[in-house]
């Protein structure tokens, strides 16, 4: 089993920043990538960014240039630095861990990010 613990959500004004963290623990020897997804009110969950153990990162267009995903392999933790936040970034942010033989992977419990204008 894999456990993911997210932290760092909160409520901010538009233009401000937040940093999310997601720490993985348990049977993670086969983990090879992690990522962040989000679900806005009334919408489906969508990809935000992913990163491999080798620190190769990918972003969706709406967050490029504003969000930065990073990984600390020693701590099995990923971070999502979110700058210049917009009201449309308001969502529950979920961490996903992916690994060889893990199927669809493991999800964290989610952390709320609220951006007011």
C-alpha positions as CSV (number, residue, x, y, z in Angstrom):
1,X,0.0,0.0,0.0
2,X,1.0,3.6,-0.6
3,X,-0.1,6.5,1.5
4,X,-0.1,10.1,0.3
5,X,-0.4,13.1,2.6
6,X,-1.1,16.5,1.1
7,X,-0.7,19.8,2.8
8,X,-0.5,23.5,2.0
9,X,-3.9,24.4,0.7
10,X,-5.7,27.5,1.9
11,X,-7.5,30.7,0.9
12,X,-5.7,33.5,-0.8
13,X,-6.4,36.6,-2.9
14,X,-5.8,36.6,-6.7
15,X,-2.2,37.2,-7.5
16,X,-0.9,35.6,-4.4
17,X,1.0,32.3,-4.0
18,X,0.6,28.9,-2.3
19,X,2.8,25.9,-2.1
20,X,1.3,22.4,-1.9
21,X,3.2,19.4,-0.7
22,X,2.5,15.7,-1.1
23,X,4.5,13.1,0.8
24,X,4.5,9.4,-0.2
25,X,5.1,6.5,2.1
26,X,4.6,2.8,2.3
27,X,5.5,0.4,-0.5
28,X,6.9,3.0,-2.9
29,X,10.0,1.2,-4.3
30,X,8.3,1.0,-7.7
31,X,7.1,4.6,-7.7
32,X,8.3,6.4,-10.8
33,X,6.2,9.5,-11.1
34,X,3.9,11.8,-9.2
35,X,1.5,14.5,-10.2
36,X,-1.2,17.0,-9.2
37,X,-4.7,17.0,-10.4
38,X,-7.6,19.3,-9.4
39,X,-11.3,19.3,-9.3
40,X,-13.1,22.6,-9.5
41,X,-16.7,23.0,-8.3
42,X,-19.0,21.4,-10.8
43,X,-16.2,20.1,-13.1
44,X,-14.4,16.9,-13.6
45,X,-11.0,16.3,-12.1
46,X,-8.2,17.5,-14.5
47,X,-4.5,17.2,-14.7
48,X,-2.3,20.0,-13.5
49,X,1.2,18.8,-13.7
50,X,3.3,15.7,-13.4
51,X,6.9,14.9,-12.6
52,X,9.1,11.8,-12.9
53,X,11.7,10.6,-10.4
54,X,14.2,12.1,-12.8
55,X,12.5,15.5,-12.4
56,X,11.1,15.6,-15.9
57,X,8.0,17.9,-15.5
58,X,4.9,18.5,-17.6
59,X,2.2,21.1,-17.2
60,X,-1.1,21.8,-18.7
61,X,-1.4,25.1,-20.6
62,X,-3.5,27.0,-18.1
63,X,-0.8,26.8,-15.4
64,X,2.4,27.0,-17.5
65,X,4.6,29.9,-16.4
66,X,2.7,30.2,-13.1
67,X,3.0,26.8,-11.4
68,X,6.2,24.8,-10.8
69,X,6.2,21.2,-9.8
70,X,9.3,19.8,-8.1
71,X,10.4,16.5,-6.4
72,X,12.6,15.7,-3.4
73,X,13.4,12.0,-4.0
74,X,15.1,11.7,-0.6
75,X,11.8,12.7,1.1
76,X,9.5,11.0,-1.5
77,X,7.8,14.4,-1.7
78,X,6.6,16.6,-4.5
79,X,5.7,20.2,-4.3
80,X,3.5,22.5,-6.4
81,X,4.5,26.1,-6.2
82,X,1.6,28.1,-7.4
83,X,2.2,31.8,-8.2
84,X,-0.1,34.5,-9.6
85,X,-3.1,32.5,-8.6
86,X,-6.4,33.2,-10.3
87,X,-10.0,32.6,-9.1
88,X,-10.3,29.9,-11.8
89,X,-7.5,28.0,-9.9
90,X,-10.0,27.4,-7.1
91,X,-10.3,23.6,-6.7
92,X,-9.6,20.6,-4.6
93,X,-6.0,19.6,-5.5
94,X,-5.2,15.9,-5.4
95,X,-1.8,14.2,-5.5
96,X,-1.3,11.1,-7.6
97,X,1.5,8.6,-7.3
98,X,2.3,6.3,-10.2
99,X,4.5,3.3,-10.4
100,X,5.3,0.1,-12.3
101,X,2.6,-2.4,-11.8
102,X,0.4,0.0,-9.8
103,X,-2.4,0.2,-12.3
104,X,-4.1,3.6,-12.0
105,X,-1.9,4.6,-9.1
106,X,-2.7,6.0,-5.7
107,X,-4.5,9.2,-4.7
108,X,-4.2,11.5,-1.8
109,X,-7.2,12.9,0.1
110,X,-7.1,16.3,-1.5
111,X,-6.4,19.8,-0.3
112,X,-8.7,22.8,-0.9
113,X,-7.3,25.9,-2.7
114,X,-9.6,28.9,-2.8
115,X,-8.6,32.0,-4.7
116,X,-10.8,35.1,-4.3
117,X,-10.8,38.1,-6.6
